Amino acid sequence: MVLTQELHKIRAHLLHYASLLEDFKHSVEFVRDTANPAMEAETEEYSKNSSELLKKECGNLLTQINRLKMSREMWDSRLQNVMHLVWRAVFSLLFFLLMYMVD
């Protein structure tokens, strides 16, 4: 039972990680989409360059967030496979023991 408890703890951490990624994604989108008066410069060219750079970097961050999200989904899928294997092994052992006791 210790193994299943540890697997459930890992699953809880993965779910929390998914929540953190989603929150971070919303924060990056907010920074990208919301005008910031502090970013306005004296010259229009500098302001335009800063705005383009900000959008580019936000796009890079969103790409990396999506990559991490896909990686987390893969980990979750692998963890579910391991949990199914553990449960299958436990039930097989119980079935074997019950059959042995019946005989």
N, C-alpha and C positions, 0 to 999 in steps of 0.2 A: 504494500500500500504506500510505502514511502516514495516509490518511483512515480506512482500516479499523482501523488501530491506535488512532487517536484515538477512534473509535466504541466500540471494545472497552474503552478506558479509561473512557469515560463510563458504559458499562454496568456496569463493576466498581464505580464510584462509586455508581451507583443501587442496586446490590445491597447495598453497605455501608450506605447510607442506610436501606434497608429493615430491615437488622439493627439499626441504632441505634433506629429507630422502635419495633421490636418490644421491644427491651430497655427503652426508656423507658415503653412501655405496661405492661410487667410491673412496673416500679418504681412507677408510679402506682397500679396495682391493689393492690400490696402495702401502700402507704401507706393506701389507702382501706379495706382489709379487716383490717388489723392494729391491734389496740388499742395505744394509746400512753399509758403512765402519766403522761407529762409533760403530756398534754392534759387530764387530770382536774383540774378546778378545785375551789375550796372550795365554790362554790355549784353546785347541780345544774342550775340554769337556764343559767348561763354554760357549763357543760360540754356541755349539750345543744345550745346555740347553736353552740358551737365544732365539735361533731361534725357537725351539719347543714351548716355552712359548709364543712367539710373534704370531706364527701361531694359537695356541690354543685360545688366547685372541681375535685375529682377527675373528676367527670362531665364538666365543661367541658373539662378536659385530654384525657380519653379521646375526646371528640367531635372535638377538633382533631387528635389523633393519627390518628383514622380518616380525617379529611379529607385530611391530608397523605399518608396511605397510598394513598388513591384517586388523589391527584394524582401520586404517584410511579408508580403502575401505569399512568397515562395517559402519563407521560413514557417509561416503558419500552416501551409499545406503539408510541409514535411513533418511538422509537429503533430498534425492530425493523423498522418500515416503512422507515426510511432505510437500514438495513443491507441489507434485501432489495433496495432500489432500487440501491444501490451494487454489490452482487454481480451483479444482473441486468445492469447497465451493463457491468461488467467482462467477464462471460461473453459478452455480445453483441459487445463489441469483439473479444474473442478469436475468436469464431466468424467474424466478418467478416474478420479477418486470416487465419485458416486458409483460408477460402473464397477469398480473394484469392491466397494462396500456391499453392493447388491449380490455379487457372486459369492 
